[in-house]
Amino acid sequence: MPASGTFGYGEEFAELYDLRWLGALVTKATTGGPRLGNGTPRVAETPSGMLNAIGLENPGVEAVVREVLPAARRHGVPIIVNVAGSTEEEYVAVVRALAASPDVAAIELNVSCPNVKAGGMEFGTDARTLFRLTEKVKAESRVPVIVKLSPNVTDIVALARAAEAGGADGLSLINTVVGLSIDVGRRRPLLWNTTGGLSGPAIRPIALRMVYAVYPHVAIPIIGVGGIETVDDVLAFILAGAELVQVGTANFRDPYVLPRLAAALPERLRALGVRHIHDLLGAAHPPAVRGEKAERRAAR
């Protein structure tokens, strides 16, 4: 799947290849009302990645339901709508509006957003706040709810368990890592927003570590995301415990990366002597951990 915010609504990429290569189409973030996003510059290249501070630019949920989703339906793949907000009420209202659309296959909650009622603290950095938000959104959703966790925390496992306890059907690990780039000549931050989200290969080890850490502690599926560029990157996330993957920043460098990876995966599995990709799920963990994981899933 493409990662949210790196694929728009699929229209540009559909001009290049058949989107039915994808497991799903993940949209850019949708908020209650239209947002223009941050000022420019809002994207900066960094070694092994990029910083972005787009600011959730989108037309708002009403336009998404009325215009965007019906147009995206023609691509013939499930549509996962990424949802963001500044308050619990906004998240709930967006999900309630999306529930009226037959085109939504799942919701992905972007909890790396500042909670204005908590002084700007991200929803995804406090377990109680995340549990409550997930629970409220789940109550409004008629489709599975996936929580996309922030890596900017001290204990990712506690946040993952809070999301699962709140009713999440899956987890996306991870969102971008907060970073900064400074223009030495101008003696000021390069981005208009000062800081931005670091993505690309630079964060792959962080994402892998977090998937690996969370895998033994939850029963729900994990989507691995963060710096994936090659088939072996895909397999590394599966070995760490991810059942699905999203590819983000690589789409900017190679717009054909998703179908290229999908096409190359079977041959790589044959070369490794793997009969079925499911045989690799969590295989980087000790057998005892995998056994406990199976018990946890069976009990859910």
MIDOSE-1310 file (N, C-alpha, C; in nm, 2 decimals, decimal comma, always signed):
residues 300
mpas	+0,08/-0,12/+0,00/+0,00/+0,00/+0,00/+0,09/+0,12/+0,00; +0,04/+0,23/-0,06/+0,11/+0,36/-0,04/+0,08/+0,41/+0,10; +0,18/+0,49/+0,16/+0,16/+0,55/+0,29/+0,08/+0,68/+0,27; +0,00/+0,71/+0,36/-0,08/+0,84/+0,36/+0,01/+0,96/+0,33
gtfg	-0,04/+1,05/+0,25/+0,03/+1,17/+0,22/+0,14/+1,16/+0,11; +0,17/+1,04/+0,06/+0,27/+1,03/-0,04/+0,21/+0,99/-0,18; +0,08/+0,98/-0,18/+0,01/+0,92/-0,30/-0,11/+1,00/-0,34; -0,14/+1,11/-0,27/-0,26/+1,19/-0,29/-0,38/+1,11/-0,28
ygee	-0,46/+1,11/-0,38/-0,58/+1,02/-0,39/-0,57/+0,92/-0,50; -0,45/+0,91/-0,55/-0,42/+0,81/-0,65/-0,43/+0,85/-0,80; -0,48/+0,97/-0,82/-0,51/+1,01/-0,96/-0,39/+1,02/-1,05; -0,28/+1,08/-0,99/-0,16/+1,10/-1,07/-0,09/+0,96/-1,10
fael	-0,09/+0,88/-1,00/-0,03/+0,75/-1,02/-0,11/+0,66/-1,11; -0,24/+0,67/-1,12/-0,33/+0,59/-1,20/-0,30/+0,62/-1,35; -0,24/+0,74/-1,38/-0,20/+0,77/-1,52/-0,07/+0,69/-1,56; +0,00/+0,63/-1,46/+0,12/+0,56/-1,49/+0,10/+0,41/-1,49
ydlr	+0,02/+0,36/-1,40/+0,00/+0,21/-1,39/-0,14/+0,18/-1,33; -0,18/+0,05/-1,35/-0,31/+0,00/-1,30/-0,30/-0,01/-1,15; -0,38/+0,07/-1,08/-0,37/+0,07/-0,93/-0,42/-0,06/-0,87; -0,47/-0,15/-0,95/-0,50/-0,28/-0,89/-0,38/-0,37/-0,85
wlga	-0,26/-0,31/-0,88/-0,14/-0,37/-0,82/-0,14/-0,36/-0,67; -0,21/-0,26/-0,62/-0,20/-0,22/-0,48/-0,30/-0,31/-0,39; -0,25/-0,33/-0,27/-0,34/-0,40/-0,17/-0,45/-0,31/-0,13; -0,43/-0,18/-0,13/-0,53/-0,08/-0,09/-0,47/+0,06/-0,13
lvtk	-0,56/+0,15/-0,14/-0,53/+0,29/-0,16/-0,54/+0,37/-0,03; -0,44/+0,42/+0,02/-0,44/+0,50/+0,15/-0,44/+0,64/+0,11; -0,54/+0,72/+0,15/-0,55/+0,86/+0,11/-0,47/+0,95/+0,20; -0,45/+1,07/+0,15/-0,39/+1,17/+0,24/-0,49/+1,20/+0,35
attg	-0,45/+1,27/+0,46/-0,53/+1,29/+0,57/-0,65/+1,38/+0,54; -0,77/+1,34/+0,60/-0,89/+1,41/+0,59/-0,93/+1,47/+0,72; -0,97/+1,60/+0,72/-1,01/+1,67/+0,85/-1,15/+1,72/+0,83; -1,20/+1,78/+0,94/-1,34/+1,82/+0,94/-1,37/+1,92/+0,83
gprl	-1,29/+2,03/+0,82/-1,31/+2,13/+0,72/-1,19/+2,14/+0,63; -1,20/+2,22/+0,52/-1,08/+2,23/+0,43/-0,96/+2,29/+0,51; -0,85/+2,25/+0,47/-0,72/+2,31/+0,52/-0,63/+2,34/+0,41; -0,57/+2,46/+0,41/-0,47/+2,50/+0,31/-0,33/+2,45/+0,34
gngt	-0,31/+2,41/+0,46/-0,18/+2,36/+0,50/-0,08/+2,48/+0,54; +0,04/+2,44/+0,56/+0,14/+2,54/+0,61/+0,20/+2,62/+0,49; +0,26/+2,73/+0,53/+0,33/+2,81/+0,43/+0,45/+2,74/+0,37; +0,52/+2,80/+0,27/+0,63/+2,73/+0,21/+0,76/+2,81/+0,26
prva	+0,87/+2,73/+0,25/+0,89/+2,59/+0,21/+0,84/+2,49/+0,31; +0,78/+2,39/+0,26/+0,73/+2,29/+0,35/+0,78/+2,14/+0,32; +0,88/+2,13/+0,23/+0,94/+2,01/+0,21/+1,09/+2,03/+0,19; +1,18/+1,95/+0,25/+1,32/+1,97/+0,24/+1,39/+1,83/+0,23
etps	+1,48/+1,82/+0,14/+1,55/+1,69/+0,12/+1,66/+1,69/+0,23; +1,68/+1,57/+0,29/+1,78/+1,54/+0,39/+1,86/+1,42/+0,35; +1,98/+1,39/+0,40/+2,05/+1,27/+0,37/+1,96/+1,15/+0,40; +1,94/+1,06/+0,31/+1,86/+0,94/+0,32/+1,72/+0,96/+0,36
gmln	+1,66/+1,08/+0,32/+1,52/+1,10/+0,35/+1,48/+1,24/+0,31; +1,37/+1,28/+0,38/+1,31/+1,41/+0,35/+1,23/+1,46/+0,48; +1,22/+1,59/+0,49/+1,14/+1,65/+0,60/+1,02/+1,71/+0,53; +0,90/+1,69/+0,59/+0,79/+1,76/+0,53/+0,70/+1,82/+0,65
aigl	+0,64/+1,93/+0,62/+0,55/+2,00/+0,71/+0,44/+2,05/+0,62; +0,36/+1,96/+0,56/+0,26/+2,00/+0,47/+0,14/+2,07/+0,54; +0,11/+2,02/+0,66/+0,01/+2,08/+0,74/-0,13/+2,03/+0,71; -0,14/+1,90/+0,67/-0,27/+1,84/+0,65/-0,36/+1,91/+0,55
enpg	-0,30/+1,96/+0,44/-0,38/+2,02/+0,33/-0,48/+1,92/+0,27; -0,61/+1,96/+0,27/-0,71/+1,87/+0,22/-0,84/+1,95/+0,20; -0,93/+1,90/+0,12/-1,06/+1,97/+0,09/-1,16/+1,96/+0,20; -1,14/+1,88/+0,31/-1,24/+1,86/+0,41/-1,33/+1,74/+0,38
veav	-1,38/+1,68/+0,49/-1,45/+1,55/+0,48/-1,57/+1,56/+0,38; -1,65/+1,67/+0,38/-1,77/+1,67/+0,29/-1,73/+1,66/+0,15; -1,62/+1,73/+0,11/-1,58/+1,72/-0,03/-1,52/+1,58/-0,06; -1,45/+1,52/+0,04/-1,39/+1,39/+0,02/-1,50/+1,29/+0,00
vrev	-1,61/+1,29/+0,08/-1,72/+1,20/+0,06/-1,80/+1,22/-0,07; -1,82/+1,35/-0,10/-1,90/+1,39/-0,22/-1,83/+1,37/-0,35; -1,70/+1,40/-0,35/-1,62/+1,40/-0,48/-1,51/+1,31/-0,49; -1,42/+1,31/-0,39/-1,30/+1,23/-0,40/-1,32/+1,08/-0,39
lpaa	-1,39/+1,03/-0,30/-1,41/+0,89/-0,29/-1,48/+0,83/-0,40; -1,59/+0,88/-0,46/-1,65/+0,83/-0,58/-1,56/+0,82/-0,69; -1,47/+0,92/-0,71/-1,38/+0,92/-0,82/-1,27/+0,81/-0,80; -1,23/+0,79/-0,67/-1,13/+0,69/-0,64/-1,18/+0,55/-0,65
rrhg	-1,31/+0,53/-0,65/-1,37/+0,40/-0,65/-1,34/+0,33/-0,78; -1,32/+0,41/-0,89/-1,30/+0,35/-1,02/-1,16/+0,27/-1,03; -1,07/+0,30/-0,94/-0,95/+0,23/-0,94/-0,96/+0,08/-0,90; -1,07/+0,04/-0,84/-1,09/-0,10/-0,81/-1,01/-0,16/-0,70
vpii	-0,97/-0,08/-0,61/-0,90/-0,13/-0,49/-0,96/-0,07/-0,36; -0,95/-0,14/-0,25/-1,01/-0,09/-0,12/-0,95/+0,04/-0,09; -1,03/+0,13/-0,03/-0,98/+0,27/+0,00/-0,98/+0,28/+0,15; -0,86/+0,31/+0,20/-0,84/+0,34/+0,35/-0,82/+0,49/+0,36
vnva	-0,91/+0,55/+0,44/-0,91/+0,70/+0,46/-0,84/+0,73/+0,58; -0,73/+0,81/+0,57/-0,65/+0,86/+0,68/-0,73/+0,98/+0,74; -0,75/+0,98/+0,87/-0,83/+1,08/+0,94/-0,74/+1,15/+1,04; -0,76/+1,29/+1,04/-0,68/+1,37/+1,14/-0,78/+1,47/+1,20
gste	-0,73/+1,53/+1,31/-0,81/+1,63/+1,38/-0,74/+1,70/+1,49; -0,80/+1,81/+1,54/-0,73/+1,89/+1,65/-0,80/+1,86/+1,78; -0,92/+1,80/+1,77/-1,00/+1,77/+1,90/-1,06/+1,63/+1,88; -1,10/+1,57/+1,99/-1,17/+1,44/+1,98/-1,30/+1,46/+1,90
eeyv	-1,36/+1,57/+1,92/-1,49/+1,60/+1,85/-1,47/+1,60/+1,70; -1,36/+1,66/+1,65/-1,33/+1,66/+1,51/-1,31/+1,52/+1,45; -1,23/+1,44/+1,52/-1,21/+1,31/+1,47/-1,34/+1,23/+1,46; -1,42/+1,24/+1,56/-1,55/+1,17/+1,57/-1,64/+1,22/+1,45
avvr	-1,65/+1,35/+1,43/-1,73/+1,40/+1,33/-1,69/+1,36/+1,19; -1,55/+1,35/+1,17/-1,50/+1,31/+1,04/-1,54/+1,16/+1,01; -1,52/+1,08/+1,11/-1,55/+0,93/+1,10/-1,70/+0,91/+1,08; -1,78/+0,99/+1,15/-1,92/+0,98/+1,14/-1,96/+1,01/+0,99
alaa	-1,90/+1,12/+0,94/-1,93/+1,16/+0,80/-1,89/+1,05/+0,70; -1,77/+0,99/+0,73/-1,72/+0,89/+0,64/-1,81/+0,76/+0,64; -1,87/+0,74/+0,76/-1,96/+0,62/+0,77/-2,07/+0,62/+0,67; -2,10/+0,74/+0,62/-2,21/+0,74/+0,52/-2,17/+0,70/+0,38
spdv	-2,04/+0,69/+0,36/-1,99/+0,66/+0,23/-1,97/+0,51/+0,21; -2,02/+0,45/+0,10/-2,00/+0,31/+0,08/-1,86/+0,28/+0,02; -1,78/+0,38/+0,00/-1,65/+0,36/-0,06/-1,53/+0,35/+0,03; -1,56/+0,36/+0,16/-1,45/+0,35/+0,27/-1,44/+0,20/+0,31
aaie	-1,32/+0,15/+0,30/-1,29/+0,01/+0,34/-1,24/+0,00/+0,48; -1,17/+0,11/+0,52/-1,11/+0,12/+0,66/-1,08/+0,26/+0,69; -1,06/+0,29/+0,82/-1,01/+0,42/+0,87/-0,87/+0,40/+0,92; -0,78/+0,50/+0,89/-0,65/+0,50/+0,95/-0,64/+0,63/+1,03
lnvs	-0,64/+0,62/+1,16/-0,63/+0,73/+1,25/-0,49/+0,79/+1,26; -0,47/+0,91/+1,22/-0,34/+0,98/+1,23/-0,34/+1,05/+1,37; -0,28/+0,99/+1,46/-0,28/+1,05/+1,60/-0,16/+1,13/+1,63; -0,08/+1,16/+1,53/+0,04/+1,25/+1,55/-0,01/+1,40/+1,52
cpnv	-0,12/+1,43/+1,57/-0,18/+1,57/+1,56/-0,19/+1,63/+1,69; -0,16/+1,77/+1,69/-0,17/+1,84/+1,82/-0,31/+1,85/+1,88; -0,33/+1,81/+2,00/-0,46/+1,81/+2,06/-0,48/+1,95/+2,13; -0,56/+2,04/+2,06/-0,56/+2,18/+2,11/-0,62/+2,19/+2,25
kagg	-0,70/+2,09/+2,30/-0,75/+2,10/+2,43/-0,65/+2,05/+2,54; -0,54/+2,00/+2,49/-0,44/+1,95/+2,58/-0,31/+2,03/+2,56; -0,32/+2,15/+2,52/-0,20/+2,24/+2,51/-0,11/+2,20/+2,39; -0,16/+2,13/+2,29/-0,08/+2,10/+2,17/-0,02/+1,96/+2,18
mefg	-0,03/+1,89/+2,29/+0,02/+1,75/+2,30/-0,04/+1,66/+2,20; +0,04/+1,58/+2,13/-0,01/+1,49/+2,03/-0,10/+1,39/+2,10; -0,21/+1,35/+2,02/-0,30/+1,25/+2,07/-0,23/+1,11/+2,10; -0,13/+1,09/+2,01/-0,06/+0,96/+2,02/+0,05/+0,95/+2,12
tdar	+0,07/+1,05/+2,21/+0,18/+1,04/+2,30/+0,13/+1,01/+2,44; +0,00/+1,00/+2,47/-0,05/+0,97/+2,60/-0,15/+0,86/+2,59; -0,12/+0,75/+2,66/-0,20/+0,63/+2,65/-0,35/+0,65/+2,68; -0,38/+0,72/+2,79/-0,52/+0,75/+2,82/-0,59/+0,82/+2,71
tlfr	-0,53/+0,93/+2,66/-0,59/+1,00/+2,55/-0,61/+0,92/+2,43; -0,51/+0,84/+2,40/-0,52/+0,75/+2,28/-0,63/+0,65/+2,30; -0,64/+0,59/+2,41/-0,74/+0,49/+2,44/-0,88/+0,55/+2,42; -0,90/+0,67/+2,48/-1,03/+0,73/+2,47/-1,07/+0,77/+2,33
ltek	-0,97/+0,83/+2,25/-1,00/+0,86/+2,12/-1,03/+0,74/+2,03; -0,95/+0,64/+2,05/-0,98/+0,51/+1,97/-1,12/+0,46/+2,00; -1,15/+0,46/+2,13/-1,28/+0,40/+2,17/-1,40/+0,48/+2,11; -1,38/+0,62/+2,11/-1,49/+0,70/+2,05/-1,50/+0,69/+1,90
vkae	-1,39/+0,68/+1,84/-1,39/+0,67/+1,69/-1,45/+0,53/+1,65; -1,40/+0,43/+1,72/-1,45/+0,29/+1,69/-1,60/+0,28/+1,71; -1,66/+0,36/+1,80/-1,80/+0,35/+1,82/-1,88/+0,41/+1,70; -1,81/+0,50/+1,63/-1,88/+0,57/+1,51/-1,85/+0,50/+1,38
srvp	-1,75/+0,41/+1,38/-1,71/+0,35/+1,25/-1,78/+0,22/+1,22; -1,82/+0,21/+1,09/-1,88/+0,08/+1,05/-1,77/-0,01/+0,98; -1,65/+0,04/+0,97/-1,54/-0,03/+0,91/-1,42/-0,04/+1,00; -1,33/-0,13/+0,98/-1,21/-0,14/+1,07/-1,14/-0,01/+1,09
vivk	-1,08/+0,00/+1,21/-1,01/+0,12/+1,25/-0,86/+0,08/+1,27; -0,77/+0,15/+1,20/-0,63/+0,13/+1,21/-0,57/+0,25/+1,28; -0,49/+0,24/+1,38/-0,43/+0,35/+1,45/-0,29/+0,36/+1,40; -0,25/+0,48/+1,34/-0,11/+0,50/+1,30/-0,04/+0,57/+1,41
lspn	+0,05/+0,50/+1,47/+0,12/+0,55/+1,59/+0,24/+0,64/+1,56; +0,25/+0,73/+1,65/+0,37/+0,83/+1,65/+0,49/+0,76/+1,70; +0,61/+0,78/+1,64/+0,73/+0,72/+1,70/+0,79/+0,82/+1,80; +0,73/+0,94/+1,82/+0,79/+1,04/+1,91/+0,74/+1,02/+2,05
vtdi	+0,77/+0,90/+2,10/+0,72/+0,86/+2,24/+0,83/+0,78/+2,31; +0,82/+0,77/+2,44/+0,92/+0,69/+2,51/+0,89/+0,54/+2,52; +0,76/+0,50/+2,51/+0,72/+0,36/+2,52/+0,61/+0,33/+2,41; +0,66/+0,29/+2,29/+0,56/+0,26/+2,19/+0,47/+0,14/+2,22
vala	+0,52/+0,05/+2,30/+0,44/-0,07/+2,34/+0,32/-0,03/+2,42; +0,33/+0,07/+2,51/+0,22/+0,11/+2,59/+0,12/+0,18/+2,51; +0,16/+0,26/+2,41/+0,06/+0,32/+2,32/-0,01/+0,22/+2,23; +0,06/+0,12/+2,18/+0,00/+0,02/+2,10/-0,10/-0,06/+2,18
raae	-0,07/-0,09/+2,30/-0,17/-0,17/+2,38/-0,29/-0,08/+2,42; -0,27/+0,05/+2,43/-0,38/+0,14/+2,46/-0,47/+0,15/+2,34; -0,42/+0,15/+2,22/-0,50/+0,16/+2,10/-0,58/+0,03/+2,08; -0,51/-0,09/+2,11/-0,58/-0,21/+2,10/-0,69/-0,22/+2,21
agga	-0,67/-0,18/+2,33/-0,77/-0,18/+2,43/-0,89/-0,09/+2,40; -0,86/+0,02/+2,32/-0,97/+0,11/+2,28/-1,05/+0,05/+2,16; -1,01/-0,06/+2,11/-1,09/-0,12/+2,00/-1,03/-0,12/+1,87; -0,90/-0,08/+1,85/-0,84/-0,07/+1,72/-0,83/-0,21/+1,66
dgls	-0,85/-0,22/+1,53/-0,85/-0,34/+1,46/-0,71/-0,37/+1,40; -0,62/-0,26/+1,40/-0,49/-0,28/+1,35/-0,40/-0,16/+1,38; -0,27/-0,17/+1,36/-0,18/-0,06/+1,39/-0,09/-0,03/+1,27; -0,06/+0,09/+1,24/+0,04/+0,13/+1,14/+0,16/+0,18/+1,22
lint	+0,27/+0,12/+1,20/+0,40/+0,16/+1,26/+0,51/+0,19/+1,16; +0,55/+0,31/+1,14/+0,53/+0,43/+1,22/+0,50/+0,55/+1,14; +0,46/+0,66/+1,21/+0,45/+0,79/+1,14/+0,59/+0,85/+1,13; +0,60/+0,97/+1,09/+0,73/+1,04/+1,07/+0,79/+1,08/+1,21
vvgl	+0,92/+1,09/+1,21/+1,00/+1,13/+1,32/+1,02/+1,28/+1,32; +1,00/+1,36/+1,42/+1,01/+1,50/+1,42/+1,16/+1,54/+1,40; +1,19/+1,63/+1,30/+1,32/+1,67/+1,27/+1,33/+1,81/+1,23; +1,45/+1,86/+1,22/+1,48/+2,00/+1,19/+1,59/+2,01/+1,09
sidv	+1,58/+2,11/+1,00/+1,69/+2,14/+0,90/+1,71/+2,29/+0,91; +1,83/+2,33/+0,91/+1,86/+2,48/+0,92/+1,94/+2,52/+0,80; +1,89/+2,64/+0,74/+1,96/+2,70/+0,63/+2,07/+2,79/+0,69; +2,19/+2,74/+0,67/+2,30/+2,81/+0,73/+2,32/+2,95/+0,68
grrr	+2,30/+2,97/+0,55/+2,32/+3,10/+0,49/+2,22/+3,20/+0,54; +2,09/+3,16/+0,56/+1,99/+3,25/+0,61/+1,98/+3,25/+0,77; +2,05/+3,15/+0,83/+2,06/+3,14/+0,97/+1,92/+3,12/+1,04; +1,84/+3,04/+0,98/+1,71/+3,01/+1,03/+1,66/+2,87/+0,98
pllw	+1,56/+2,81/+1,04/+1,51/+2,69/+1,00/+1,47/+2,69/+0,85; +1,49/+2,58/+0,78/+1,46/+2,58/+0,64/+1,31/+2,57/+0,61; +1,24/+2,50/+0,70/+1,09/+2,49/+0,68/+1,02/+2,60/+0,74; +0,91/+2,64/+0,68/+0,83/+2,75/+0,73/+0,77/+2,72/+0,87
nttg	+0,74/+2,59/+0,89/+0,69/+2,54/+1,02/+0,80/+2,52/+1,12; +0,92/+2,55/+1,09/+1,04/+2,52/+1,18/+1,07/+2,37/+1,17; +0,99/+2,28/+1,23/+1,02/+2,14/+1,23/+0,93/+2,07/+1,13; +0,97/+1,95/+1,10/+0,89/+1,87/+1,00/+0,90/+1,72/+1,04
glsg	+0,83/+1,64/+0,96/+0,83/+1,50/+0,98/+0,94/+1,43/+0,89; +1,04/+1,36/+0,95/+1,14/+1,29/+0,88/+1,09/+1,16/+0,83; +1,11/+1,13/+0,70/+1,07/+1,00/+0,65/+1,18/+0,95/+0,55; +1,16/+0,84/+0,50/+1,26/+0,78/+0,41/+1,35/+0,68/+0,48
pair	+1,45/+0,63/+0,41/+1,54/+0,52/+0,46/+1,60/+0,56/+0,59; +1,62/+0,68/+0,62/+1,68/+0,72/+0,75/+1,60/+0,67/+0,87; +1,47/+0,65/+0,86/+1,39/+0,61/+0,97/+1,36/+0,46/+0,97; +1,41/+0,39/+0,87/+1,37/+0,25/+0,86/+1,42/+0,17/+0,99
pial	+1,54/+0,19/+1,04/+1,58/+0,11/+1,16/+1,49/+0,14/+1,28; +1,44/+0,27/+1,29/+1,35/+0,30/+1,40/+1,22/+0,23/+1,38; +1,16/+0,23/+1,26/+1,04/+0,17/+1,24/+1,04/+0,02/+1,26; +1,15/-0,04/+1,21/+1,17/-0,19/+1,23/+1,18/-0,22/+1,38
rmvy	+1,25/-0,14/+1,45/+1,26/-0,17/+1,60/+1,13/-0,16/+1,67; +1,04/-0,06/+1,63/+0,91/-0,04/+1,69/+0,82/-0,16/+1,65; +0,82/-0,20/+1,53/+0,74/-0,31/+1,49/+0,78/-0,44/+1,57; +0,91/-0,46/+1,58/+0,96/-0,57/+1,65/+0,92/-0,57/+1,80
avyp	+0,92/-0,45/+1,86/+0,89/-0,43/+2,00/+0,74/-0,45/+2,02; +0,66/-0,41/+1,93/+0,51/-0,42/+1,95/+0,46/-0,56/+1,93; +0,52/-0,63/+1,83/+0,46/-0,76/+1,78/+0,42/-0,85/+1,90; +0,51/-0,88/+2,00/+0,47/-0,98/+2,10/+0,36/-0,93/+2,19
hvai	+0,32/-0,81/+2,19/+0,23/-0,75/+2,29/+0,09/-0,72/+2,25; +0,06/-0,74/+2,12/-0,07/-0,71/+2,07/-0,12/-0,83/+1,98; -0,25/-0,85/+1,97/-0,31/-0,95/+1,89/-0,35/-0,90/+1,75; -0,37/-0,77/+1,74/-0,42/-0,72/+1,61/-0,30/-0,70/+1,51
piig	-0,34/-0,70/+1,38/-0,23/-0,69/+1,28/-0,16/-0,56/+1,28; -0,03/-0,57/+1,24/+0,06/-0,45/+1,23/+0,09/-0,42/+1,08; +0,08/-0,30/+1,04/+0,12/-0,25/+0,91/+0,26/-0,18/+0,93; +0,36/-0,23/+0,86/+0,49/-0,17/+0,88/+0,51/-0,06/+0,77
vggi	+0,56/+0,05/+0,82/+0,58/+0,17/+0,73/+0,70/+0,25/+0,78; +0,79/+0,29/+0,69/+0,91/+0,37/+0,73/+1,03/+0,33/+0,65; +1,05/+0,40/+0,54/+1,18/+0,39/+0,46/+1,19/+0,27/+0,37; +1,08/+0,20/+0,34/+1,08/+0,08/+0,26/+1,11/+0,12/+0,11
etvd	+1,21/+0,06/+0,05/+1,25/+0,09/-0,09/+1,27/-0,04/-0,17; +1,31/-0,15/-0,10/+1,34/-0,27/-0,17/+1,25/-0,39/-0,12; +1,26/-0,50/-0,20/+1,19/-0,62/-0,16/+1,24/-0,67/-0,02; +1,37/-0,66/+0,00/+1,42/-0,71/+0,13/+1,38/-0,62/+0,24
dvla	+1,35/-0,49/+0,21/+1,30/-0,40/+0,32/+1,16/-0,45/+0,35; +1,08/-0,49/+0,25/+0,94/-0,55/+0,28/+0,95/-0,67/+0,37; +1,04/-0,76/+0,33/+1,06/-0,89/+0,40/+1,11/-0,86/+0,55; +1,19/-0,76/+0,56/+1,24/-0,73/+0,70/+1,13/-0,69/+0,79
fila	+1,04/-0,61/+0,74/+0,92/-0,57/+0,82/+0,83/-0,69/+0,85; +0,81/-0,78/+0,76/+0,73/-0,90/+0,78/+0,80/-0,99/+0,89; +0,93/-1,01/+0,87/+1,01/-1,09/+0,97/+1,00/-1,03/+1,11; +0,99/-0,89/+1,12/+0,98/-0,82/+1,25/+0,84/-0,84/+1,31
gael	+0,74/-0,87/+1,22/+0,60/-0,89/+1,27/+0,49/-0,82/+1,20; +0,52/-0,74/+1,09/+0,42/-0,67/+1,02/+0,35/-0,77/+0,92; +0,22/-0,76/+0,91/+0,15/-0,85/+0,82/+0,12/-0,78/+0,68; +0,14/-0,64/+0,68/+0,12/-0,57/+0,56/+0,23/-0,46/+0,57
vqvg	+0,25/-0,39/+0,45/+0,34/-0,28/+0,45/+0,29/-0,16/+0,37; +0,34/-0,04/+0,40/+0,31/+0,08/+0,33/+0,44/+0,14/+0,28; +0,44/+0,19/+0,16/+0,56/+0,25/+0,10/+0,53/+0,40/+0,08; +0,61/+0,49/+0,14/+0,59/+0,63/+0,13/+0,68/+0,71/+0,05
tanf	+0,79/+0,76/+0,11/+0,88/+0,85/+0,04/+0,94/+0,80/-0,09; +0,95/+0,67/-0,10/+1,01/+0,60/-0,22/+0,92/+0,64/-0,34; +0,80/+0,67/-0,32/+0,71/+0,70/-0,43/+0,75/+0,83/-0,50; +0,82/+0,92/-0,43/+0,86/+1,04/-0,49/+0,98/+1,02/-0,58
rdpy	+1,07/+0,93/-0,54/+1,19/+0,91/-0,61/+1,16/+0,81/-0,73; +1,08/+0,72/-0,71/+1,04/+0,62/-0,82/+0,89/+0,60/-0,82; +0,82/+0,66/-0,90/+0,67/+0,65/-0,90/+0,62/+0,51/-0,93; +0,71/+0,42/-0,98/+0,67/+0,29/-1,01/+0,71/+0,19/-0,90
vlpr	+0,75/+0,24/-0,79/+0,81/+0,15/-0,69/+0,71/+0,05/-0,64; +0,58/+0,08/-0,62/+0,49/-0,01/-0,57/+0,46/-0,13/-0,66; +0,43/-0,11/-0,79/+0,42/-0,23/-0,87/+0,55/-0,31/-0,89; +0,66/-0,23/-0,89/+0,79/-0,30/-0,90/+0,81/-0,40/-0,78
laaa	+0,78/-0,35/-0,66/+0,80/-0,44/-0,55/+0,71/-0,56/-0,55; +0,58/-0,53/-0,59/+0,48/-0,64/-0,59/+0,52/-0,74/-0,69; +0,58/-0,70/-0,81/+0,62/-0,80/-0,91/+0,74/-0,88/-0,87; +0,83/-0,81/-0,80/+0,96/-0,88/-0,76/+0,95/-0,97/-0,64
lper	+0,84/-0,95/-0,56/+0,83/-1,03/-0,44/+0,83/-1,18/-0,46; +0,75/-1,23/-0,55/+0,74/-1,38/-0,56/+0,88/-1,44/-0,60; +0,95/-1,38/-0,69/+1,08/-1,43/-0,73/+1,18/-1,43/-0,61; +1,17/-1,32/-0,53/+1,26/-1,32/-0,41/+1,23/-1,43/-0,31
lral	+1,10/-1,45/-0,29/+1,06/-1,56/-0,20/+1,11/-1,70/-0,25; +1,10/-1,72/-0,38/+1,15/-1,85/-0,44/+1,30/-1,86/-0,42; +1,37/-1,75/-0,44/+1,52/-1,75/-0,42/+1,56/-1,78/-0,28; +1,47/-1,74/-0,18/+1,50/-1,77/-0,04/+1,45/-1,91/+0,00
gvrh	+1,38/-1,98/-0,09/+1,32/-2,11/-0,05/+1,20/-2,10/+0,03; +1,13/-1,99/+0,03/+1,01/-1,97/+0,11/+0,88/-2,01/+0,03; +0,81/-2,10/+0,09/+0,69/-2,16/+0,02/+0,58/-2,06/+0,02; +0,56/-1,99/+0,13/+0,45/-1,89/+0,14/+0,50/-1,77/+0,23
ihdl	+0,46/-1,65/+0,19/+0,51/-1,54/+0,26/+0,47/-1,54/+0,41; +0,36/-1,61/+0,44/+0,31/-1,61/+0,58/+0,41/-1,69/+0,67; +0,49/-1,77/+0,60/+0,59/-1,85/+0,68/+0,70/-1,75/+0,74; +0,71/-1,63/+0,69/+0,81/-1,54/+0,74/+0,75/-1,44/+0,85
lgaa	+0,62/-1,45/+0,87/+0,56/-1,35/+0,96/+0,62/-1,37/+1,11; +0,68/-1,27/+1,15/+0,74/-1,27/+1,29/+0,85/-1,37/+1,31; +0,91/-1,42/+1,20/+1,01/-1,52/+1,21/+1,14/-1,47/+1,27; +1,16/-1,34/+1,28/+1,28/-1,29/+1,34/+1,28/-1,30/+1,50
hppa	+1,16/-1,34/+1,55/+1,14/-1,35/+1,69/+1,17/-1,49/+1,74; +1,21/-1,51/+1,86/+1,23/-1,65/+1,91/+1,10/-1,73/+1,90; +1,11/-1,86/+1,89/+0,99/-1,95/+1,88/+0,89/-1,93/+1,99; +0,94/-1,91/+2,11/+0,86/-1,89/+2,23/+0,77/-1,77/+2,21
vrge	+0,83/-1,66/+2,16/+0,75/-1,53/+2,14/+0,64/-1,55/+2,04; +0,68/-1,63/+1,93/+0,58/-1,65/+1,82/+0,47/-1,74/+1,88; +0,50/-1,83/+1,96/+0,40/-1,92/+2,02/+0,30/-1,84/+2,11; +0,36/-1,75/+2,19/+0,27/-1,66/+2,27/+0,19/-1,57/+2,19
kaer	+0,24/-1,52/+2,08/+0,17/-1,44/+1,99/+0,05/-1,51/+1,93; +0,07/-1,64/+1,89/-0,04/-1,72/+1,84/-0,15/-1,74/+1,94; -0,11/-1,76/+2,07/-0,21/-1,78/+2,18/-0,29/-1,65/+2,20; -0,22/-1,54/+2,19/-0,28/-1,41/+2,21/-0,39/-1,38/+2,10
raar	-0,35/-1,42/+1,98/-0,45/-1,40/+1,87/-0,57/-1,49/+1,88; -0,54/-1,61/+1,93/-0,65/-1,71/+1,94/-0,75/-1,67/+2,05; -0,69/-1,60/+2,15/-0,78/-1,56/+2,27/-0,86/-1,44/+2,24; -0,82/-1,36/+2,13/-0,89/-1,24/+2,10/-1,03/-1,26/+2,05
